[in-house]
């Protein structure tokens, strides 16, 4: 048995005109909202913590992030995903949704097809999986160290300028195939660990060392993480999920 003490928020931030992010906590969708929730998970449970970030500058990024999470939530309800087929089934459903987003964008004549990133953690029975497509991030905090589990699917411009724009190499929709990375992290989690899932509205503004310092010194780090991102410019929507794991015999 594992208890998750979950804090989640999805906020527009001080600069953007709309919020293209969306968060799903076990099927509860958040946009411009906050949720605090304790959850108990056993070997029969299906649960997830996911962040989808609509692509800024593309048309209808908010539609893409919502469509993706609704599509996956329906898959969880229909029990399409199991510990035995996790990688194949999750990848297939994400690819199908990516194809559908691209088809809709073409029908609507969108110049920059709607798309989004995805990252987070999925519990399927006795196994736990990290999923990722794009540059939103999933971290593991084991006091006092923060470690990134996901790998950013980006590259930087060739100007040599460290502030140069990054280029997204993979996404869901956005004219892309929609490749999802699925990694079994069951054996990497210990009692007392903390999972952090976020959009790049946090990770681009607040470096890992600063996040690490916050996570080690407060039970509810969301207000401070959000404030730090805003203080650094808050140029993007900001979505964060923090979940502390407590294991019981």
C-alpha positions as CSV (number, residue, x, y, z in Angstrom):
1,X,0.0,0.0,0.0
2,X,1.3,3.5,-0.9
3,X,-0.2,6.8,0.2
4,X,0.2,9.8,-2.1
5,X,-0.1,13.3,-0.6
6,X,-0.7,15.3,-3.7
7,X,-0.6,19.1,-4.3
8,X,-1.3,20.3,-7.8
9,X,-1.9,23.6,-9.6
10,X,-2.3,24.8,-13.2
11,X,-2.1,28.6,-13.5
12,X,-2.0,31.0,-16.5
13,X,0.8,33.0,-15.0
14,X,1.3,36.8,-15.1
15,X,2.2,37.2,-18.8
16,X,0.3,34.9,-21.1
17,X,-3.2,35.8,-22.3
18,X,-4.6,32.3,-21.9
19,X,-3.7,29.0,-20.3
20,X,-2.7,26.2,-22.7
21,X,-1.6,23.8,-19.9
22,X,-3.8,21.2,-18.3
23,X,-3.2,18.8,-15.4
24,X,-4.9,15.5,-14.7
25,X,-4.8,14.0,-11.2
26,X,-6.3,10.6,-11.4
27,X,-8.8,11.9,-14.0
28,X,-9.6,15.2,-12.3
29,X,-8.7,17.9,-14.8
30,X,-7.3,21.2,-13.7
31,X,-6.8,24.5,-15.5
32,X,-6.5,27.8,-13.6
33,X,-7.2,25.8,-10.4
34,X,-5.5,24.0,-7.5
35,X,-6.1,20.6,-5.9
36,X,-4.9,19.0,-2.7
37,X,-5.7,15.3,-2.4
38,X,-4.6,12.2,-0.4
39,X,-4.8,9.0,-2.3
40,X,-4.1,5.4,-1.3
41,X,-2.8,3.0,-4.0
42,X,-2.6,-0.8,-3.8
43,X,-1.7,-3.5,-6.3
44,X,-5.1,-3.3,-7.9
45,X,-5.1,0.5,-8.4
46,X,-4.9,2.5,-11.6
47,X,-3.9,6.1,-11.0
48,X,-1.9,8.9,-12.7
49,X,-0.4,12.3,-12.4
50,X,0.0,14.0,-15.8
51,X,0.9,17.5,-17.1
52,X,0.1,18.5,-20.7
53,X,1.5,21.7,-22.1
54,X,-0.2,23.2,-25.2
55,X,2.5,24.5,-27.6
56,X,2.8,28.3,-27.3
57,X,2.6,30.0,-30.6
58,X,0.6,27.2,-32.2
59,X,-3.1,27.5,-32.8
60,X,-5.4,26.0,-30.2
61,X,-2.7,24.6,-27.8
62,X,-5.3,24.6,-25.1
63,X,-7.5,22.3,-27.1
64,X,-4.6,19.9,-27.7
65,X,-3.7,19.5,-24.0
66,X,-7.4,19.0,-23.0
67,X,-8.1,16.6,-25.8
68,X,-5.0,14.5,-24.9
69,X,-5.8,14.2,-21.2
70,X,-9.5,13.5,-21.9
71,X,-8.5,10.8,-24.4
72,X,-6.1,9.1,-21.9
73,X,-8.7,9.4,-19.1
74,X,-11.2,7.6,-21.2
75,X,-8.5,4.9,-21.9
76,X,-8.0,4.5,-18.1
77,X,-11.8,4.2,-17.6
78,X,-12.0,1.5,-20.3
79,X,-9.1,-0.4,-18.7
80,X,-7.1,-0.2,-21.9
81,X,-3.8,0.0,-19.9
82,X,-2.4,-2.7,-17.7
83,X,1.0,-3.5,-16.1
84,X,1.5,-6.1,-18.8
85,X,0.7,-3.9,-21.9
86,X,1.6,-0.5,-20.5
87,X,4.3,0.6,-23.0
88,X,2.5,-0.7,-26.1
89,X,-1.0,0.5,-25.1
90,X,0.0,4.0,-23.9
91,X,2.2,4.6,-26.9
92,X,-0.6,3.5,-29.3
93,X,-3.3,5.7,-27.7
94,X,-1.0,8.7,-27.7
95,X,-0.1,8.1,-31.4
96,X,-3.8,7.8,-32.3
97,X,-4.6,11.1,-30.5
98,X,-1.6,12.8,-32.2
99,X,-2.9,11.7,-35.6
100,X,-6.4,13.0,-34.7
101,X,-5.0,16.4,-33.7
102,X,-3.0,16.6,-36.9
103,X,-6.1,15.7,-38.9
104,X,-8.3,18.3,-37.2
105,X,-5.6,21.0,-37.7
106,X,-5.4,20.2,-41.5
107,X,-9.2,20.3,-41.8
108,X,-9.3,23.7,-40.1
109,X,-6.4,25.1,-42.1
110,X,-4.2,25.8,-39.1
111,X,-0.9,27.3,-40.1
112,X,0.8,25.9,-37.0
113,X,-1.0,22.6,-36.1
114,X,-2.2,22.4,-32.5
115,X,-0.1,20.2,-30.3
116,X,1.1,19.6,-26.7
117,X,3.7,17.9,-24.6
118,X,3.0,15.2,-22.0
119,X,4.8,14.0,-18.9
120,X,4.0,12.3,-15.6
121,X,3.6,9.1,-13.6
122,X,1.2,6.3,-14.1
123,X,0.4,3.5,-11.6
124,X,-1.0,0.3,-13.1
125,X,-1.4,-2.4,-10.5
126,X,1.9,-3.3,-9.0
127,X,4.0,-1.3,-11.5
128,X,4.8,2.4,-11.8
129,X,5.7,4.1,-15.1
130,X,7.1,7.5,-16.1
131,X,5.8,8.8,-19.4
132,X,7.2,11.7,-21.5
133,X,6.9,13.4,-24.9
134,X,8.5,16.8,-25.3
135,X,10.0,19.1,-22.7
136,X,7.7,19.1,-19.7
137,X,9.5,17.4,-16.9
138,X,9.2,14.6,-14.3
139,X,11.6,14.7,-11.3
140,X,12.3,12.5,-8.3
141,X,13.3,14.3,-5.0
142,X,15.0,12.1,-2.4
143,X,16.0,14.5,0.3
144,X,18.3,16.4,-0.2
145,X,18.7,15.7,-4.0
146,X,16.5,16.4,-7.0
147,X,17.0,14.2,-10.1
148,X,15.3,14.6,-13.4
149,X,13.7,11.3,-14.6
150,X,12.4,12.5,-18.0
151,X,14.7,13.6,-20.9
152,X,14.0,16.9,-22.6
153,X,13.3,16.2,-26.3
154,X,14.7,19.5,-27.5
155,X,17.7,21.1,-29.1
156,X,19.1,24.7,-28.8
157,X,19.7,27.1,-31.6
158,X,23.2,27.1,-33.1
159,X,24.1,30.7,-32.2
160,X,26.0,29.8,-29.1
161,X,23.8,32.0,-27.1
162,X,22.6,30.1,-24.0
163,X,19.4,32.1,-24.0
164,X,18.6,31.1,-27.6
165,X,15.3,29.6,-28.2
166,X,15.0,25.8,-27.8
167,X,13.4,23.7,-30.5
168,X,11.0,21.0,-29.6
169,X,11.9,17.7,-31.3
170,X,8.8,15.7,-30.3
171,X,5.3,16.5,-29.3
172,X,1.7,15.2,-29.6
173,X,0.0,16.7,-32.6
174,X,1.8,19.7,-33.9
175,X,2.4,17.9,-37.1
176,X,4.5,15.3,-35.3
177,X,4.1,11.5,-35.1
178,X,3.6,11.7,-31.3
179,X,6.3,9.4,-29.9
180,X,5.8,8.6,-26.2
181,X,8.6,7.4,-23.9
182,X,7.4,4.9,-21.3
183,X,9.8,3.8,-18.6
184,X,9.2,1.4,-15.7
185,X,10.3,3.2,-12.5
186,X,8.8,0.9,-9.9
187,X,12.1,-0.2,-8.4
188,X,13.4,3.3,-8.3
189,X,10.8,4.6,-5.8
190,X,11.3,4.5,-2.0
191,X,9.3,5.4,1.1
192,X,9.4,9.2,1.6
193,X,10.3,10.0,-2.0
194,X,8.6,13.0,-3.7
195,X,7.6,13.1,-7.3
196,X,7.5,16.5,-9.1
197,X,5.8,16.9,-12.5
198,X,5.8,20.3,-14.2
199,X,5.5,22.2,-17.4
200,X,8.4,24.2,-18.6
201,X,6.7,27.3,-17.3
202,X,8.3,26.2,-14.0
203,X,11.5,24.5,-15.1
204,X,12.6,27.2,-17.6
205,X,12.2,29.9,-14.9
206,X,13.5,28.1,-11.8
207,X,16.6,26.0,-12.0
208,X,16.9,22.5,-10.4
209,X,19.1,23.7,-7.5
210,X,16.5,26.3,-6.5
211,X,13.6,23.8,-6.7
212,X,15.7,21.3,-4.7
213,X,16.1,23.8,-1.9
214,X,12.4,24.5,-1.7
215,X,11.3,20.8,-1.8
216,X,13.5,20.0,1.2
217,X,12.1,22.6,3.5
218,X,8.3,22.8,3.1
219,X,5.4,20.3,3.1
220,X,3.5,22.4,0.5
221,X,6.0,23.9,-1.9
222,X,3.6,25.0,-4.6
223,X,3.0,28.6,-3.5
224,X,6.7,29.3,-3.3
225,X,7.6,27.5,-6.6
226,X,4.9,29.5,-8.4
227,X,6.1,32.7,-6.8
228,X,9.6,32.0,-7.8
229,X,8.6,31.3,-11.5
230,X,6.7,34.5,-11.6
231,X,9.6,36.5,-10.0
232,X,11.8,35.2,-12.8
233,X,9.5,36.5,-15.5
234,X,6.6,34.0,-15.5
235,X,6.6,34.1,-19.3
236,X,4.7,30.9,-19.7
237,X,1.8,29.0,-18.1
238,X,2.9,27.3,-14.9
239,X,1.7,23.8,-13.9
240,X,3.1,21.8,-11.0
241,X,2.2,18.5,-9.3
242,X,4.0,17.4,-6.1
243,X,3.3,14.0,-4.6
244,X,4.9,12.5,-1.5
245,X,5.0,8.7,-1.3
246,X,4.5,6.9,2.0
247,X,4.8,3.1,1.9
248,X,2.9,0.8,4.2
249,X,3.5,-2.9,4.8
